[in-house]
Structure formats: structure tokens, C-alpha cells
């Protein structure tokens, strides 16, 4: 076997930070989608970065252009490789150059405008990942499948039923997993019966999941990437991939593990609370593939009396003082919960700081609650963003009050979920 046939791919990972994140508003009001806190102590971007690191891919670029300050801070605090590994996680924000003067116009445009940075790493392959998905994938196995198939491009796909197929780009493959056709979000009444997954490619997939949806995760040979971006097309899914089917060998890699797009408030809420299940679909407690994040050196969570805590995650630095009940909740770092309070289906993103006794005294003088959740509150089906101040005797989403989806000042409503804004002040006695 010659040296070329056993040469290990030189892989460069590119994580797409997404656009304005309007579907995750107001969590994205002051931060980009990848920087949204998740799971009590993580950020969404930690998921794809950890998948890369666990797969041995440590040259990682993150492309973003909206509200990137907190993302920069998180990356710089979290991912520092030693000089011998030659690894890095580097943010590339939209910039003006002599060749390009505008914003990123789409996924392909973002990659194209940064090719000069990528070429300097001399990769043989690019792996392109989304910054707002929840999954754990062995990307090295994905790469091995790509190389062995001899494909120019490989797209990670997941099996979906007919109802869900209308929300994705759907792939038609042959018996060798080669993609022959691509259809972007087929209408519910469209006949796509001949797009079903071939029997010999199904493996152990559930019977009701008959179609293959693109996960927005791609592997490109380096030369192929250069060729496919030598145009003015701006989007991979809508333009580059359909165009490539005409001239390139494009394969499907069927991923049969858990995968969830957490790009909306509802999906974010449900995916987060799923973490509290006895056997969660996404398990942070995997010793072989940990999820990395910022090491804060905070003390462990402290419970000063709580007669009922069930199906909940309490992260480091939080203090629970004689709360009445905490059910099906994810409690973020440094969250303070006072006596008599009851939480049901609540996600708190915690706080960036502890207040001193002097600051608490000053809060009292000014009639402002302390950071955290006050005494004798009842809160249900709510996301409480960072550094929020909720006073005593507040009732949130428990009295049957109906609000239209949208902005209501200190809080936001989306699909029945109340989102308390970052840094919001909710006075004592407030009913929402």
C-alpha cells in the first residue's frame, strides 16, 4: 500500500454561527445563537466544538457576524490548546476586505469570504457543522465513510417521517448511498413516495421514518470546495448542494443517533428539559465523549433545605434556601432561590456574578430585588435569562393568563412559554 493511500486526512472544521437568530429571540437579543446558554452551564456552541475535539479535529473556525462579543469571551475562556497540539478554536467575524465589503449573505457566502484563512491550514478536507444543533457524532467515523466511498461531498442525513419531511431538505439516494436528487422542504401534499430510503440502506431505522433529511452537516474534499464556491451562490442547502449533484459524487451518511435542531424557543425549552429525564435522549454523562465548556471554578450547588426536588439539574454555584419544590427544572450557575418558592418546568440561566451584602442592602433601599428568585414565588413553564431579578411573591405562568406571542416588556411569550429577559427586574408581587 503506497503512502498516499494511508495518509491521514488533514481536516479543518468550520462551524456556522447562523444569522440573527430571530426564532430564538429574546435569548439572542444580546448574544449570537451559538452563545446562548444551554443545560445550566454550557453554551450551544460547546456541542459542535466538543464533537470536533472528541473526534480528534482540533483546528476549528467559527463563523459569525451578529452579537459576537459574549461568544468571543466564551471561546477565549474555554478553549486554549497547548502549543504542541497545534489546535485552535478561532472566531472569524464578518469583515471588510479589498475583495469583500458586505455581510455574510448565507452559509456558502460565509465560507467563501473566509477561504483565504482556511487555505493557510492546507487542509485536504473541510467538515462544515451547524452551531445550533444538539447531537453527539463521531466525526472521524463520518470522515472515514466519506474517504472510503470516494465521494467528493458527503452529507450527514437523518431519517424522518413524511410529516417532518416538509421541514427539511430531502435526499433521494441509490443503493450505494449516492444522492441522486435533492428537494428543499417538499409540500405536505407533494408525492415523494419514490424518495423513500432503499431497503438495503435502512439498517435498523424505525419503520415510520422513510425519508432522509439533510442535517446541514457536510464534508467537502478541499479541491471540491474551491470549485463549488467559484460562483456567486450564497447557500449550501438551497444552491450549492443541488448544483453539485450534476457534476460531483455526493453521498449520504445516515446518522441514526439523537439529533435536534434547537433553533426555536419551543425546541430549546423541550430539549433542555429533556436533560432532566432518567434516561435523557442527549446524555451529558458520557465519559468517552464529554461536552467541554468554560471552567468557572465555582463551588458545588448548595441546598439549605428543600423538601421536594425531583427530575432536575442543579449546576455549580447555585444556592437553594428552603424552597418549597423544584420539579423538572434546569437551574443555571449561581442561581439563588429563596424560601417558599416553587418551580415547575423552569429553566434558569443563572448569573454572571454574586452580589455582595452591600449591594443587597443597596437593592433594598432602592426597592429592587436581588439577582435570583425571591421568596414564596410560584413559576411554571418559564425560561429565566441571566442576571434577572425576580422579587418576592411573584406568580409567573400559573394563573391561566393568556398573552399573544411577542414582546411584553420585561418578558416575552413564545408558544406558551414565558421568557424573562436578561437582566430584567420583576418587582415583588408581580403576576404574569
N, C-alpha and C positions, 0 to 999 in steps of 0.2 A: 504494500500500500504506500503510495507516494505521500510526501509531506503535505501537499495541498489538500489531499482527501481527508486528513485528520486534523487540519488546522482548526483551532477553536475560533468560533465567530467573535469578532470584536463588536460588541453590542453597545449601542448608545440608546438610552431610554429617554423618551420625550413625553412629559405629562402635560396635557392640555388643561389649562386652568378655567376654560369656559368664558362666557361673556358676562353680562351684568348680573346674572343670577336672579332675574326678576321673579321666577317661580318660588325662590326661597326667601323672598323679601318678607319681613324686615330683617331677617338674620343676615342678609347681605347688604344692608344699608351702609354699614361702615367697614365691611370686610368682603373679600372675594369669596367665591364658593369654596375653594379648597381650604380656606382658613376658618370655616365655620366649625365651632367646637362640636365634638361628637363623642358619645359614650362616656361622658363625665370628665375625661382627662385628655382626650385625643383631639386632633383636628381631622377633617375629612381627608386631607392630603396625605396623612400618615398611612392610609390604606395602600394606595398605589406605590408610594415610596417603599414601604415595608415589603410589598410583593417583589419589588426590584431587588432590594438588599438580600432578602431570603433566597432569591434565585441566583445570587452572585453577580448581579448587574449593578455596579456602583458608580457609573457615570450617568448622571441623571440631570436633565434640564427640565425646568418647569416654566411653561409659557403663560403669561398673564398680562392683563392691562387695566383691570379695574380694582380700585381699593386694595392695593397690594402691600400697604405698609405693615399691617399685622402679619401678613403672610411672610414678608421678609424677616420680621422679628422671630417668628416661629421657626423658620428654616435655619436661621443663623444660630438660634439657641439649641436646636435639636440635632442637627446633622453635621458633625465635624469628624471627618475621617483622618486617620493618621497619614503621614506623607508617604509611607511605604505602600499603602493600598492603591494610591493614585485615584481614589474615588472622590466624588463631589456631588452635592445637590446644589444646583445653581439656578436662580430665578432669572429669566430673560423677559423683561417687560417690553411692551411696545416702545420703540424708539425711532427717532428720525435719523435717517442716514442720507447720503447723497443719492442712493438708489431708491429709498422708500421714505415717504414723508407722512403717511397716514396710519390709522389704527389697523389692527388685525381685522380683516373682513370676514374671516371664517377659519375653520381648523386648518385647511390646506394653506391658506394665505399666511397664517401664523408660522407654520413650519417653513414655508418658502422664504419669508423675510428673515429667518434666522439661520439659513443654510450656511452662511459664512462661518458662524460659530460652530456649527456641527462638523463641517468638513475638517476643521483643525484637529478633531479627535480621530480622524482617519478610520471611521467605522466600516465594517463590512455589512452590518445590518442595523436598521432602526426598528425599535419597538415603540409604538405610539399608544399611550394609555389615556384614559379619561380621569379627570381629577375629582369626580363626584359620584363614584360608584363604590358599592360595598361588596367585596368578594375576596377570596383568598385563592390565588392561582400560582401554580409552579410555572413561572415564565420560562424557565430553562427547558422544561418538557415541551412547552409550546414552541420554543425555538428549535428544538431537536426535530419535532414533527415538520416544521417548515423546511429545514435543511434537507431532511431525508426525502421529502416529497419533490424536491427540485422546483418548487414554486417560486415565482417572482414576488408574490404578495400572499400572505395568509391572513385571513380574518377570523378572529375568535367569534364563535356563534353560540347561542343558547337556544334550546328547544322551547317553543311556546305553543299555546293552543290557538285556535282560529280567532277567538275574540281578542286576545292580546296581540295577535299578528298585525292588527291595524295600527298599532302604535310604534311599529319598528320598520326598519329596512329589512325585507325578507329575501333570503337567498335560495336559489334553486341549484342543487348540486347533482352531480352524477355519481356512479357507484365508486369512483375513485376520490370522492370528496372535492372534485374540481367544481368551482362555481361557474355555472353557465348563464345564469340570468340574475338580475337584481331588480327588486321592486320596492320603491320607497312608500311605506305606510299604505298598503292596499286598503281600499274602502271596505267596510264591513260586508257589503253585498257583492263584492268582486269575487269571481270564480277563480280560486287559486288551488283547486283540488289537485292539479298536476304538479304543484310545487311541494308536495309532501316529501318528507325525508325518505330516501330509498331504504328498503328493508334491511339491506346488508350494512347500512351505516348507522342504524338506530341503536345498536348495543342494548343497554338497559334503560333507555329513556322511557318515561311514563307514556302509556298508550295514547293519552289525550293530547300530548304535546307532539304535533305532527309537522311543525314548520320551524325553520331555522331563522332566528333573528340576529342581526349584527349587534355585537356588544360595544362597538366603537373602539375596539382594540385591534391593532394591526401590526404585522411585521412586514417590512419592506427590505428587499435587498438594496444596498446603498445606491447602486447604479440605477435600479428601477425607480427609486425615489427621485433621483435627479431628473430622469426622463419624464416621469408623471407630473412633475411640478414645473416643467418648462412650458408654461402657458399662463393664462390669467384666471383659471378656475379657482374658486375660493374654498370649497368644502369637500372633504374626503367622501362622506357618505352619499351626498347628492350628486357629485360630479366626478371626482377623481376615480372612485371605485367603479361606477358604471362604465366610464371611458376605458379603464384598464382591462375590462373583460374582453375587449375587442382585439387587443394585441398582446396581452400578458397571461401567463398561467397564474390564476388566482384560486387559492384553495381555501376550504373551510376547516377550522379546527373546532370541533364540537366540545364545548365545556359543559360538563354535567353537574358542576357544583353550585352552591348558593351564589346568586348574583342579584343585586338590587340597585337600581338607579335611584339615588336619594336626592334628586333634584327638585322635589316639591316639599312643601311643609308637611303634607299628609304622609308621604313616603318617608321623610326624615323622622317624623314623630313615630310612625309604626315601626320602622327599622330600629330606632333607638330603644323603644320599649321591648322589642323582641329580645334584646340582650338580657333582659331580666328573667327569661324563661329558664326552667330547669335544664333543658337541652336546647340552647339557642341555635337558630339556623346559622348564625355567624358567631363563632366562638373565639373570644379573646384569650381563652385559657389553653392555647395550643403551644406547647413548649418548643415544638420543632419549627414553628413559623410565627414568631412573636410579632406584634404590632408595636413599632417604635414610636417614641414621641419625646417631648421636652421633659428632661429630668429636673423636677422642681425642688427636690429635697424637702418636701413638706412632711409633717408628722402624719401618722395614720389617722383614719377617721375616729372620732370620739363620740360615744353615745352616753350622755349623762341621764340615762333613764328614758325608755321608750317602750311601753308595754306591747306595742304591736308594730313590728317591721317585717314585711313579707314581700318576696319576689322583687327585691330592689338592689340597686348597686349604690354603694356609698364610697366615694373616692377620697383620696388623701386630703387632709387638711380641713374636712368638714366637721362641724360640731352640732350634734343633735341634743337639745336640752329639754327632756321631759315632754317630747312631742306625743300627741295622742295616738297617731297612727301614720305609718308611711307604707303605702301599698302600691306595688307595680310602678316604682319610680326610679329614675336615674339622677342621683344627686352629685353635682359637679364639685370641683375643687374649691375649698374654702367656703362652702355654703354654710351659713349659720341658720339653724331652725330653732325657734324659741318654743316655750312650753305651751301645751294645749293645742298645738297646730296639727291639722290632719291633711295629708296629701294623698291624692289618688290619681294615678296616671299622670304624674308631673315630671317634667324634665327641667332640672336647673343646670345652668351652665357655669354657676359658681361666681367667683370674684377674683380680681387680679391682685387684691390686697386685703389685709386685715386692718380694721380701724382701731386706733389707739383709744384708750379710755378718755383722753382729752377730746378726741374727735367725736366720740359718742356723746359726751357732755354737751359739746357744741351743737350736735344734731338736735338734742333735746331742747336746748334754748331756742333753736330756730324752728321747732315743730316738724323736723324732718326725721323720718325713720332711719335706723341704722341699715347698713348694707346687709341684705339677707331677708329672711321671712320672720315676721314678728309673732307675737303671742296670739293664741286662740283663733288662728286663721283656718279656713276650710277652702281648699283649692283642688280643682279637678280638671283633667284634660287640658293642661296648660304647659307651654314652654316659657320658662323664665330666663331671659338672656342675662349676660354677665352684668355684675355690679348693680343690679336692680335693688330698689329699696321698697319693701312691702311692709306697711305698718301693722299694728295690732288689729285683731277682729275684722280682717278683710275676708270677703267671700268672693271667690272667682270661679265662674263657670259651674256653679252648683245650684242656682236658684231658677233655672229654666229660662233665663233671659235670652232673647233672640236678637242677634245682630247680623246685619248684612256683612258679607265678606269684604274686607278692606280696612282702611286706616281709621282708627277711633282715638287718635291722640297718643296716650301713653301705652295703648295696646292695639293689637292688630288681630283680625279674625280671618282664619282660612279654614274652610271645610269643617267648621265647628270647633276648631282648636284656637284657644286664646294664646297669643304670643305677647308677653310682656317685653317691651323694648329694652335694649341695652341701656343701663343707667337710669331707667325710668324710676320715678318716685310715685308710689301708690300710697296715699295718705291712710291713716288708721280709719277703720270703719267703712272703707270703700266696698261697694258691691258691683261686680261686673257680671 
